[in-house]
Amino acid sequence: MNYRILLLPLAALALSAQVEPPRRSGAVVIATSPQLAPVLRDLAVRFEHEAGGSPITVVAAGSDVAMARLTSGSADAAIIGRAAFDPEAKAYEWVYRQPPASRAVFSGSFAAPGKSPALAFRVNAANPLKAITLDQIKRAFAQSDAGLTWRALGVGGALADRRVMLVMPDAEGGTGRYLRAAALSGQVQFPWNRVREIAPAGFGDDQYTARITAAVVRDPAAIGAGDGAAAAGTRVLAVIVDGKACYPVDPCYPFTRTVMAYSDPAPRAPVAAFFQFLDSPAARALIAKDGYRPLETGGPR
């Protein structure tokens, strides 16, 4: 078979699919996750009534679908509680021959479920470990260390020769993929003999990290990855960064989430105006009231 004859039409099809970003008209549509939808709807109402902005429709589609809607032209912007995954950004770039514009709009909570909480690691209260290094996190989750014991992480006593058990979010879910990207250098395989995955009960379920915590309470040899909400019977670990112990409330903490907005590089005027409004005192107060954190003044955008 002459594969070159087949490939030439496919190449032509790929080129024909690369078009300029669509010029939407009508109401501004922002696609987002179910968790972010309430605060964005509050912000949209304030934008319309107090800032004189255009009406905004907020669609709670899920982060993955929000990025797909941006690429398909059915949304003006995608606002999600994480950075876009590489395939999502590449999909937009493949279609439009340029990456989407991105900007940080506010920060996630320290520990509130459903409010883009910082990723945290916790152990049973009986475990003497107080802090963990970035390298120890990678080693704990490494596929090559199927028999890793707590002694290798510096823990002695009764736990020393017990295997380090991992309780983590579904590796293909939003938090699981954030864990892989932010803490594990994109790792896709795990020591499955030491892993228990906890999946959300359904779309938009934010309480599954409570089940991760409960599993750590039951097993003194477990380390759980989830949010940092206080829970009896467990301890949230500090993460050592450049020799300093950093907790989720500290500026040096490496796993704080940022809510990101993605749009066409040259968004429509009302979209650009809404992004500008998000840095206003009125918007910052509303962001804080809804459990998120405004960006530091003069911080990264």
JOUR-V54738 format. One record per residue. N is the residue number from 1. SS is DSSP state (@ for helix, = for strand, . for the rest). PSI is psi as a letter, one per 40 degrees, with the letter a starting at -180 (999 if undefined). OMEGA is omega in degrees with one decimal (* if undefined). Layout:
BEGIN
n=N ss=SS psi=PSI omega=OMEGA
n=N ss=SS psi=PSI omega=OMEGA
END
This chain:
BEGIN
n=1 ss=. psi=h omega=179.9
n=2 ss=. psi=g omega=-176.5
n=3 ss=@ psi=d omega=179.8
n=4 ss=@ psi=d omega=178.6
n=5 ss=@ psi=d omega=179.7
n=6 ss=@ psi=d omega=-175.1
n=7 ss=@ psi=d omega=-178.4
n=8 ss=@ psi=d omega=176.6
n=9 ss=@ psi=d omega=179.2
n=10 ss=@ psi=d omega=177.6
n=11 ss=@ psi=d omega=178.5
n=12 ss=@ psi=d omega=178.3
n=13 ss=@ psi=d omega=178.9
n=14 ss=@ psi=d omega=-180.0
n=15 ss=@ psi=d omega=-178.9
n=16 ss=@ psi=d omega=-179.5
n=17 ss=@ psi=e omega=-178.3
n=18 ss=. psi=h omega=-174.6
n=19 ss=. psi=i omega=176.6
n=20 ss=. psi=i omega=177.9
n=21 ss=. psi=h omega=-178.2
n=22 ss=. psi=i omega=176.6
n=23 ss=. psi=g omega=-177.0
n=24 ss=. psi=i omega=174.5
n=25 ss=. psi=i omega=-180.0
n=26 ss=. psi=a omega=-174.8
n=27 ss=. psi=i omega=175.5
n=28 ss== psi=h omega=178.7
n=29 ss== psi=h omega=175.2
n=30 ss== psi=h omega=176.9
n=31 ss== psi=i omega=-175.1
n=32 ss== psi=a omega=177.5
n=33 ss=. psi=i omega=176.3
n=34 ss=@ psi=d omega=-178.2
n=35 ss=@ psi=d omega=-177.9
n=36 ss=@ psi=e omega=-174.5
n=37 ss=@ psi=d omega=-177.7
n=38 ss=@ psi=d omega=-178.3
n=39 ss=@ psi=d omega=179.4
n=40 ss=@ psi=d omega=176.2
n=41 ss=@ psi=d omega=175.9
n=42 ss=@ psi=d omega=180.0
n=43 ss=@ psi=d omega=179.8
n=44 ss=@ psi=d omega=178.0
n=45 ss=@ psi=d omega=179.3
n=46 ss=@ psi=d omega=178.8
n=47 ss=@ psi=d omega=-177.4
n=48 ss=@ psi=d omega=-171.1
n=49 ss=@ psi=d omega=-176.6
n=50 ss=@ psi=d omega=-179.5
n=51 ss=. psi=e omega=179.5
n=52 ss=. psi=f omega=-177.7
n=53 ss=. psi=i omega=178.4
n=54 ss=. psi=i omega=176.4
n=55 ss=. psi=i omega=-179.6
n=56 ss== psi=h omega=173.6
n=57 ss== psi=h omega=179.0
n=58 ss== psi=h omega=-177.7
n=59 ss== psi=h omega=179.6
n=60 ss== psi=g omega=-173.2
n=61 ss=. psi=e omega=-170.0
n=62 ss=. psi=i omega=-173.8
n=63 ss=@ psi=d omega=-179.0
n=64 ss=@ psi=d omega=-177.8
n=65 ss=@ psi=d omega=178.0
n=66 ss=@ psi=d omega=177.9
n=67 ss=@ psi=d omega=177.6
n=68 ss=@ psi=d omega=178.8
n=69 ss=@ psi=d omega=175.5
n=70 ss=@ psi=d omega=-178.8
n=71 ss=@ psi=d omega=-178.7
n=72 ss=@ psi=e omega=-179.3
n=73 ss=. psi=e omega=180.0
n=74 ss=. psi=e omega=173.9
n=75 ss=. psi=i omega=176.8
n=76 ss=. psi=d omega=-176.7
n=77 ss== psi=i omega=170.6
n=78 ss== psi=h omega=177.4
n=79 ss== psi=h omega=-171.3
n=80 ss== psi=i omega=-174.3
n=81 ss=. psi=f omega=179.7
n=82 ss=. psi=i omega=170.4
n=83 ss=. psi=i omega=176.9
n=84 ss=. psi=h omega=174.4
n=85 ss=. psi=i omega=-174.9
n=86 ss=@ psi=d omega=179.5
n=87 ss=@ psi=d omega=180.0
n=88 ss=@ psi=d omega=178.7
n=89 ss=@ psi=d omega=-179.9
n=90 ss=@ psi=d omega=178.5
n=91 ss=@ psi=d omega=177.4
n=92 ss=@ psi=d omega=-177.7
n=93 ss=@ psi=d omega=179.2
n=94 ss=@ psi=d omega=-177.9
n=95 ss=@ psi=d omega=-170.2
n=96 ss=@ psi=e omega=175.9
n=97 ss=. psi=f omega=176.4
n=98 ss=. psi=i omega=180.0
n=99 ss=. psi=i omega=175.4
n=100 ss=. psi=i omega=171.9
n=101 ss== psi=i omega=179.2
n=102 ss== psi=i omega=176.2
n=103 ss== psi=i omega=172.9
n=104 ss== psi=h omega=-178.4
n=105 ss== psi=d omega=169.2
n=106 ss== psi=i omega=-176.4
n=107 ss== psi=i omega=175.3
n=108 ss=. psi=i omega=179.1
n=109 ss=. psi=i omega=173.5
n=110 ss=. psi=d omega=-172.0
n=111 ss=. psi=e omega=-173.6
n=112 ss=. psi=h omega=177.2
n=113 ss=. psi=h omega=178.5
n=114 ss=. psi=e omega=-178.9
n=115 ss=. psi=f omega=-179.0
n=116 ss=. psi=f omega=-175.8
n=117 ss=. psi=i omega=174.2
n=118 ss=. psi=i omega=174.0
n=119 ss=. psi=h omega=-178.0
n=120 ss== psi=i omega=177.9
n=121 ss== psi=h omega=-176.9
n=122 ss== psi=i omega=175.9
n=123 ss== psi=i omega=175.3
n=124 ss== psi=i omega=-178.2
n=125 ss=. psi=d omega=178.4
n=126 ss=. psi=e omega=179.3
n=127 ss=. psi=h omega=-176.5
n=128 ss=. psi=e omega=-177.5
n=129 ss=. psi=h omega=-179.1
n=130 ss=. psi=d omega=-175.9
n=131 ss== psi=i omega=-177.5
n=132 ss== psi=i omega=178.4
n=133 ss== psi=i omega=177.2
n=134 ss=@ psi=d omega=178.9
n=135 ss=@ psi=d omega=178.3
n=136 ss=@ psi=d omega=176.3
n=137 ss=@ psi=d omega=179.7
n=138 ss=@ psi=d omega=-179.9
n=139 ss=@ psi=d omega=-179.1
n=140 ss=@ psi=d omega=-176.6
n=141 ss=@ psi=e omega=-173.8
n=142 ss=. psi=h omega=178.7
n=143 ss=. psi=d omega=-175.7
n=144 ss=. psi=e omega=-178.3
n=145 ss=. psi=g omega=-177.3
n=146 ss=. psi=d omega=-178.6
n=147 ss=. psi=f omega=-176.1
n=148 ss=. psi=h omega=177.1
n=149 ss== psi=i omega=-179.7
n=150 ss=@ psi=d omega=177.2
n=151 ss=@ psi=d omega=-179.5
n=152 ss=@ psi=d omega=177.8
n=153 ss=@ psi=e omega=174.5
n=154 ss=. psi=e omega=-178.6
n=155 ss=. psi=h omega=178.8
n=156 ss=. psi=a omega=177.0
n=157 ss=@ psi=a omega=-174.0
n=158 ss=@ psi=d omega=-178.0
n=159 ss=@ psi=e omega=-168.0
n=160 ss=. psi=d omega=-174.9
n=161 ss=. psi=e omega=175.1
n=162 ss=. psi=i omega=179.0
n=163 ss== psi=i omega=175.7
n=164 ss=. psi=h omega=178.5
n=165 ss== psi=i omega=-175.8
n=166 ss== psi=h omega=173.6
n=167 ss== psi=h omega=-170.6
n=168 ss== psi=i omega=175.0
n=169 ss== psi=i omega=172.6
n=170 ss=. psi=h omega=-174.3
n=171 ss=. psi=d omega=-179.5
n=172 ss=. psi=e omega=176.3
n=173 ss=. psi=i omega=-176.0
n=174 ss=@ psi=d omega=-179.5
n=175 ss=@ psi=d omega=178.1
n=176 ss=@ psi=d omega=178.9
n=177 ss=@ psi=d omega=174.9
n=178 ss=@ psi=d omega=175.8
n=179 ss=@ psi=d omega=-178.2
n=180 ss=@ psi=d omega=-176.4
n=181 ss=@ psi=d omega=-171.8
n=182 ss=@ psi=d omega=-172.6
n=183 ss=@ psi=d omega=-169.0
n=184 ss=. psi=f omega=175.8
n=185 ss=. psi=f omega=176.1
n=186 ss=. psi=e omega=-178.1
n=187 ss=. psi=i omega=179.9
n=188 ss=. psi=e omega=178.9
n=189 ss=. psi=i omega=-176.0
n=190 ss=. psi=i omega=174.9
n=191 ss=. psi=g omega=-166.4
n=192 ss=@ psi=d omega=176.7
n=193 ss=@ psi=e omega=179.0
n=194 ss=@ psi=e omega=-170.8
n=195 ss== psi=h omega=166.1
n=196 ss== psi=h omega=178.1
n=197 ss== psi=h omega=176.6
n=198 ss== psi=h omega=-178.2
n=199 ss=. psi=i omega=172.9
n=200 ss=. psi=i omega=179.8
n=201 ss=. psi=d omega=-179.1
n=202 ss=. psi=i omega=-178.1
n=203 ss=. psi=h omega=177.7
n=204 ss=. psi=e omega=179.0
n=205 ss=. psi=h omega=-179.2
n=206 ss=. psi=e omega=-172.9
n=207 ss=. psi=e omega=-175.8
n=208 ss=@ psi=d omega=176.4
n=209 ss=@ psi=d omega=173.5
n=210 ss=@ psi=d omega=176.9
n=211 ss=@ psi=d omega=173.8
n=212 ss=@ psi=d omega=178.6
n=213 ss=@ psi=d omega=-179.6
n=214 ss=@ psi=d omega=178.6
n=215 ss=@ psi=d omega=177.4
n=216 ss=@ psi=d omega=176.8
n=217 ss=@ psi=d omega=-177.4
n=218 ss=@ psi=d omega=-172.7
n=219 ss=. psi=h omega=180.0
n=220 ss=. psi=e omega=-179.1
n=221 ss=. psi=e omega=-175.0
n=222 ss== psi=i omega=167.6
n=223 ss== psi=h omega=-176.2
n=224 ss== psi=i omega=176.7
n=225 ss== psi=h omega=-179.8
n=226 ss== psi=b omega=175.6
n=227 ss=. psi=i omega=-174.9
n=228 ss=. psi=f omega=-179.3
n=229 ss=. psi=i omega=179.1
n=230 ss=. psi=h omega=179.4
n=231 ss=. psi=h omega=179.1
n=232 ss=. psi=i omega=177.6
n=233 ss=. psi=e omega=179.2
n=234 ss== psi=i omega=176.7
n=235 ss== psi=h omega=174.2
n=236 ss== psi=h omega=-176.1
n=237 ss=. psi=i omega=166.0
n=238 ss== psi=i omega=174.5
n=239 ss== psi=h omega=-177.7
n=240 ss== psi=h omega=178.2
n=241 ss== psi=h omega=-178.1
n=242 ss=. psi=f omega=176.7
n=243 ss=. psi=e omega=-177.5
n=244 ss== psi=h omega=176.9
n=245 ss== psi=h omega=-176.4
n=246 ss== psi=h omega=176.1
n=247 ss=. psi=i omega=-178.4
n=248 ss=. psi=d omega=-179.6
n=249 ss=. psi=e omega=-175.0
n=250 ss=. psi=i omega=178.3
n=251 ss=. psi=d omega=-177.7
n=252 ss=. psi=e omega=-176.1
n=253 ss=. psi=h omega=-170.7
n=254 ss=. psi=e omega=-172.7
n=255 ss=. psi=f omega=172.8
n=256 ss=. psi=h omega=-178.2
n=257 ss=. psi=i omega=178.0
n=258 ss== psi=h omega=175.9
n=259 ss== psi=h omega=-173.3
n=260 ss== psi=i omega=174.7
n=261 ss== psi=h omega=177.3
n=262 ss== psi=h omega=-178.3
n=263 ss== psi=i omega=170.6
n=264 ss=. psi=i omega=179.9
n=265 ss=. psi=d omega=176.8
n=266 ss=. psi=g omega=-175.2
n=267 ss=. psi=i omega=175.3
n=268 ss=. psi=i omega=-176.5
n=269 ss=@ psi=d omega=-179.2
n=270 ss=@ psi=d omega=177.1
n=271 ss=@ psi=d omega=177.7
n=272 ss=@ psi=d omega=179.4
n=273 ss=@ psi=d omega=178.3
n=274 ss=@ psi=d omega=177.3
n=275 ss=@ psi=d omega=179.4
n=276 ss=@ psi=d omega=179.6
n=277 ss=@ psi=d omega=-176.8
n=278 ss=. psi=e omega=178.5
n=279 ss=. psi=e omega=-178.7
n=280 ss=. psi=i omega=178.0
n=281 ss=@ psi=d omega=-179.1
n=282 ss=@ psi=d omega=-180.0
n=283 ss=@ psi=d omega=-179.3
n=284 ss=@ psi=d omega=178.0
n=285 ss=@ psi=d omega=-179.3
n=286 ss=@ psi=d omega=177.1
n=287 ss=@ psi=d omega=179.6
n=288 ss=@ psi=d omega=180.0
n=289 ss=@ psi=d omega=-177.8
n=290 ss=. psi=e omega=172.0
n=291 ss=. psi=e omega=175.5
n=292 ss=. psi=a omega=-179.5
n=293 ss== psi=h omega=175.1
n=294 ss=. psi=i omega=174.6
n=295 ss=. psi=i omega=174.2
n=296 ss=. psi=h omega=178.8
n=297 ss=. psi=h omega=-179.0
n=298 ss=. psi=e omega=-179.7
n=299 ss=. psi=a omega=-176.2
n=300 ss=. psi=i omega=176.3
n=301 ss=. psi=999 omega=*
END
